[in-house]
Structure formats: structure tokens, C-alpha cells
Amino acid sequence: MEFGVGTQSTSTEGVMGVGYVLNEAILQFPGENPYPNLVDQMVSEGLIQSQTYSLYLDDIDDSTGVILFGGVDTDKFTGTLSTLPINADNTGTVSRFTISLTGMSLTLSGSTNGVGASSLYPMNVLLDSGSSYMSLPTSLVEQIATSMNAKYSNQLAGYVLPNCNLQFSGTSLNFFFSGVQISVASDEFIVNPVDTDNQPFTYANGELVCMLGLLPGTTDNIAVLGDTFLRSAYVVYDLVPFPTPCFP
């Protein structure tokens, strides 16, 4: 395998990309050409037969998940996989796992209501396992937060609930992708934040703080569905010839 060596970085972790060749970091430098990433190399060496991989993050309380190169683990999901098209950027290039979100709803106290104005949809959303939380348009996050009585915390840069009563209440965020529905239970998108020393934040009564795993605002008009979404889906990334993620 060929790796780039970073001499200056704002990250304490290395990055091993398993995305598209057109999104490799080396292309940020003029005159440089991409080289085969891990998936390409595994195919060329005959270790896997297809340029695909599957991602299963498991529940929020589990310490490990599974990434399976070249195959699908049918024990990790129920139902059938659905195929969704990848959206090209404004230059017509497919370089990231961006798909169309066609609607959202919130199930709270036994009632389900739509989230966001119809003009927001379809919305470009990036499936990004490198993001811990979801990043959605501010108006949409504010609506969800208001419905759940969460208040924005400058200290935590997120919406904090008054208590943790909703964490295991049967509340869910429901995402729609051209007829495919993925429901994310509240115990998967309500998180217990920690400080830089990995110590949990607590309320005045000593109980753990509960915060929405949703961040307001998007970049380049693309929302991000990070780990607080992906834990509730089994995603198969097919890199060629027409890349499409699959959901159960």
C-alpha cells in the first residue's frame, strides 16, 4: 500500500480513505495523480471480487462495529437492500457518497409529524462515517430541538435536553430516501457528551447530560449524516460502475 505522510496536521488521527479516487487528498496538490486506495488494491490483488464494502456500526453502547470488504453480511440487517443513486457535484463529478433525502419526520409521544419545509427537499446528504453527529440545516434542527424541549448550549455547541427522559422513550427520527425509510431511535441520536479528558458532562443533580446528536448548519449546501444516523442503517458502498449505497 502507498500512503501519504503528513508533515503538518490539525488532526491527531491518521486517515485511510476508502472512497472515490477523485476525492483522494493528494489531488489537492497541483500536478499530483491519485494512487490506488485500499479497496482498489484489494481488488487488484484478488483478495476481494468486487469494489465494494459494507459498514455496520452497531449500537451506540457497543465498542466495535464491522467493515466488510467485498461482501454483504446478511446477518446484520433485516429486510432487503435498496439501491439509491449517488448525486454528482455541480461539475457533474461523482466523488463523495452524496444521496437525496426526500423527507423527515419526528415520532414523539406516539405522534408523528413532518420535519422541515417541503422546499428543503430533496436535500443532498453526505453519508460520512468520519462525522460523529449529523449536520442538518439550522431551521430543521431548531424545529426538532423545540419539539423535544432542547436548548442550545454554547459550551457544548449543541442542543441539550432538560433531562434524559426522552433517551429511551420510543422517540425516533425518520428519514426518507425515495420510498426507503430509516428510523433512528432516540437512544441512538441522543448522546451523553464528554469533555476533552473523556469525562461526561452532568446536570446539577449529578445525572449525565443528554444532548441531541444533531448539529445546526451545513457546508456547501450538503447536509451530513454521520454516526448518529449510520448506526441505524446497514450501508453497502458500491464504487463501480455506477456507485450506489444500499439500505435495508
C-alpha positions as CSV (number, residue, x, y, z in Angstrom):
1,M,0.0,0.0,0.0
2,E,1.1,3.5,-0.7
3,F,0.5,6.2,2.0
4,G,0.9,9.9,2.1
5,V,2.9,11.3,5.0
6,G,1.5,14.4,6.6
7,T,4.1,16.8,8.0
8,Q,1.6,19.3,9.3
9,S,-1.9,18.5,10.5
10,T,-4.7,19.7,12.8
11,S,-5.8,16.1,13.4
12,T,-4.3,13.7,15.9
13,E,-5.5,10.7,13.9
14,G,-4.4,9.3,10.5
15,V,-6.9,8.9,7.7
16,M,-7.1,5.9,5.4
17,G,-9.6,6.7,2.7
18,V,-12.0,4.1,1.3
19,G,-13.9,6.5,-1.0
20,Y,-13.6,7.6,-4.6
21,V,-10.3,8.1,-6.3
22,L,-11.4,11.6,-7.3
23,N,-11.6,12.6,-3.7
24,E,-8.2,11.5,-2.6
25,A,-6.3,14.1,-0.6
26,I,-3.3,14.1,-2.9
27,L,-5.4,15.8,-5.6
28,Q,-5.4,19.0,-3.6
29,F,-1.8,19.5,-4.8
30,P,-1.3,20.6,-8.4
31,G,0.2,18.1,-10.8
32,E,-0.3,15.1,-8.5
33,N,-2.1,12.0,-9.5
34,P,-4.2,9.6,-7.4
35,Y,-2.9,6.2,-6.5
36,P,-5.0,3.0,-5.7
37,N,-6.6,3.1,-2.3
38,L,-7.2,0.2,0.0
39,V,-10.3,-1.1,-1.9
40,D,-8.7,-0.8,-5.3
41,Q,-5.6,-2.6,-4.1
42,M,-7.6,-5.5,-2.5
43,V,-9.4,-6.0,-5.8
44,S,-6.2,-5.9,-7.9
45,E,-4.6,-8.5,-5.6
46,G,-7.6,-10.7,-5.8
47,L,-8.4,-10.5,-2.1
48,I,-12.0,-9.4,-2.9
49,Q,-14.0,-9.8,-6.1
50,S,-16.0,-6.6,-6.1
51,Q,-15.1,-3.0,-5.5
52,T,-17.5,-2.7,-2.6
53,Y,-17.6,-2.6,1.2
54,S,-20.3,-2.8,3.8
55,L,-20.5,-0.8,7.1
56,Y,-22.1,-1.8,10.3
57,L,-21.5,0.4,13.2
58,D,-23.7,-1.4,15.7
59,D,-25.5,0.3,18.7
60,I,-24.1,3.4,20.4
61,D,-23.2,1.4,23.5
62,D,-21.1,-1.1,21.6
63,S,-17.4,-0.6,21.4
64,T,-16.9,-2.1,17.9
65,G,-18.5,-2.3,14.6
66,V,-17.8,-4.2,11.3
67,I,-16.5,-3.1,8.0
68,L,-16.6,-5.9,5.4
69,F,-14.7,-5.5,2.2
70,G,-16.1,-7.1,-1.0
71,G,-19.3,-8.5,0.5
72,V,-22.5,-8.2,2.5
73,D,-23.3,-9.7,5.9
74,T,-27.0,-10.6,5.7
75,D,-27.0,-11.4,9.5
76,K,-26.5,-7.7,10.2
77,F,-29.9,-6.4,8.8
78,T,-33.5,-7.5,8.2
79,G,-35.5,-7.0,5.0
80,T,-34.0,-6.4,1.6
81,L,-31.3,-3.9,0.4
82,S,-32.5,-0.9,-1.6
83,T,-30.3,0.8,-4.2
84,L,-30.0,4.6,-4.3
85,P,-28.2,6.7,-6.8
86,I,-25.2,8.8,-5.9
87,N,-25.5,12.5,-6.7
88,A,-22.9,14.3,-8.8
89,D,-21.5,17.6,-7.7
90,N,-22.1,20.9,-9.7
91,T,-19.3,19.9,-12.1
92,G,-21.0,16.6,-12.9
93,T,-18.4,14.6,-11.0
94,V,-19.1,11.8,-8.5
95,S,-16.6,12.0,-5.8
96,R,-18.5,11.6,-2.5
97,F,-21.2,9.5,-1.1
98,T,-24.0,12.1,-1.5
99,I,-27.6,10.9,-1.9
100,S,-31.0,12.6,-1.9
101,L,-33.0,12.9,1.4
102,T,-36.6,13.3,0.3
103,G,-38.2,13.9,3.7
104,M,-38.0,13.6,7.5
105,S,-40.5,13.1,10.4
106,L,-40.3,13.0,14.2
107,T,-42.2,10.4,16.2
108,L,-42.7,11.9,19.7
109,S,-45.2,10.8,22.4
110,G,-46.9,8.5,20.0
111,S,-47.5,11.2,17.3
112,T,-45.5,11.5,14.1
113,N,-45.1,14.9,12.3
114,G,-43.1,16.1,9.4
115,V,-39.9,18.0,9.9
116,G,-38.8,20.9,7.7
117,A,-40.5,22.8,5.0
118,S,-41.2,20.9,1.8
119,S,-38.9,23.4,0.0
120,L,-35.9,21.9,1.8
121,Y,-36.4,18.6,-0.1
122,P,-34.9,16.8,-1.9
123,M,-31.8,17.6,0.1
124,N,-28.2,16.5,-0.7
125,V,-26.9,14.5,2.3
126,L,-23.4,13.0,2.7
127,L,-23.0,9.6,4.3
128,D,-20.0,10.2,6.4
129,S,-18.7,7.7,8.9
130,G,-16.0,10.2,9.9
131,S,-18.5,12.5,11.5
132,S,-19.8,11.6,14.9
133,Y,-23.0,13.6,14.6
134,M,-25.5,14.7,11.9
135,S,-25.3,18.2,10.5
136,L,-28.6,19.5,9.1
137,P,-30.0,22.8,8.0
138,T,-30.3,25.1,11.0
139,S,-34.1,25.6,10.7
140,L,-34.6,21.9,10.6
141,V,-32.5,21.2,13.7
142,E,-34.2,24.1,15.6
143,Q,-37.6,22.6,14.8
144,I,-36.5,19.2,16.2
145,A,-34.9,20.8,19.2
146,T,-38.0,22.9,20.0
147,S,-40.3,19.8,19.7
148,M,-38.0,18.0,22.2
149,N,-37.6,21.0,24.5
150,A,-33.9,21.1,23.9
151,K,-31.9,24.4,24.4
152,Y,-28.7,25.4,22.6
153,S,-25.6,25.3,24.8
154,N,-22.6,27.5,23.7
155,Q,-20.4,25.4,25.9
156,L,-21.2,22.1,24.2
157,A,-22.1,23.7,20.8
158,G,-25.2,21.6,20.6
159,Y,-28.8,21.2,21.8
160,V,-29.1,20.0,25.4
161,L,-32.2,18.3,26.8
162,P,-33.5,19.3,30.3
163,N,-33.2,15.7,31.4
164,C,-32.7,12.2,29.8
165,N,-36.3,11.2,29.9
166,L,-36.6,11.0,26.1
167,Q,-33.4,9.0,25.6
168,F,-35.3,5.6,25.9
169,S,-38.8,6.8,25.3
170,G,-39.6,5.4,21.9
171,T,-39.0,8.7,20.2
172,S,-37.5,8.4,16.7
173,L,-36.2,10.5,13.8
174,N,-37.5,9.0,10.5
175,F,-35.5,9.6,7.3
176,F,-37.0,9.0,3.8
177,F,-35.0,8.3,0.6
178,S,-37.3,7.9,-2.4
179,G,-39.5,5.4,-0.6
180,V,-36.9,3.9,1.7
181,Q,-37.4,4.7,5.4
182,I,-34.6,4.6,8.0
183,S,-35.9,5.2,11.6
184,V,-33.3,6.3,14.2
185,A,-34.3,5.6,17.8
186,S,-33.8,8.3,20.4
187,D,-31.2,6.2,22.3
188,E,-29.1,6.3,19.1
189,F,-29.3,10.0,18.3
190,I,-29.4,11.3,21.9
191,V,-25.9,11.3,23.2
192,N,-24.0,11.8,26.5
193,P,-21.2,14.3,25.7
194,V,-17.8,14.2,27.3
195,D,-15.0,16.7,27.7
196,T,-11.5,16.6,26.3
197,D,-10.5,14.3,29.2
198,N,-13.3,12.0,28.3
199,Q,-15.2,12.8,31.4
200,P,-19.0,13.0,31.0
201,F,-20.8,16.3,31.5
202,T,-23.5,16.2,34.2
203,Y,-26.5,18.2,35.3
204,A,-26.6,20.0,38.6
205,N,-28.2,16.9,40.2
206,G,-25.2,14.8,39.1
207,E,-27.0,12.9,36.3
208,L,-25.5,12.6,32.8
209,V,-26.2,15.3,30.4
210,C,-28.3,14.3,27.3
211,M,-27.7,16.2,24.0
212,L,-29.1,15.8,20.5
213,G,-26.6,14.3,18.1
214,L,-27.6,16.9,15.6
215,L,-25.5,20.0,14.6
216,P,-27.1,23.1,13.0
217,G,-25.8,24.2,9.7
218,T,-24.4,22.6,6.5
219,T,-21.4,23.1,4.3
220,D,-21.7,23.7,0.5
221,N,-25.4,23.1,0.8
222,I,-24.8,19.4,1.7
223,A,-26.1,18.0,5.0
224,V,-24.1,15.3,6.7
225,L,-25.5,12.0,8.1
226,G,-22.8,10.9,10.5
227,D,-22.6,8.1,13.0
228,T,-25.8,9.1,14.9
229,F,-27.6,8.1,11.7
230,L,-25.4,5.4,10.3
231,R,-25.7,3.3,13.4
232,S,-29.3,2.6,12.4
233,A,-28.6,1.5,8.8
234,Y,-26.6,-1.2,7.1
235,V,-24.8,0.6,4.2
236,V,-23.2,-1.1,1.2
237,Y,-20.9,1.2,-0.8
238,D,-20.6,0.1,-4.4
239,L,-17.8,2.1,-6.0
240,V,-18.2,0.9,-9.6
241,P,-19.5,1.2,-12.2
242,F,-22.4,3.4,-11.0
243,P,-21.8,3.9,-7.3
244,T,-24.8,3.4,-5.1
245,P,-25.2,2.9,-1.4
246,C,-27.7,0.3,-0.3
247,F,-30.0,0.4,2.7
248,P,-32.1,-2.4,4.1
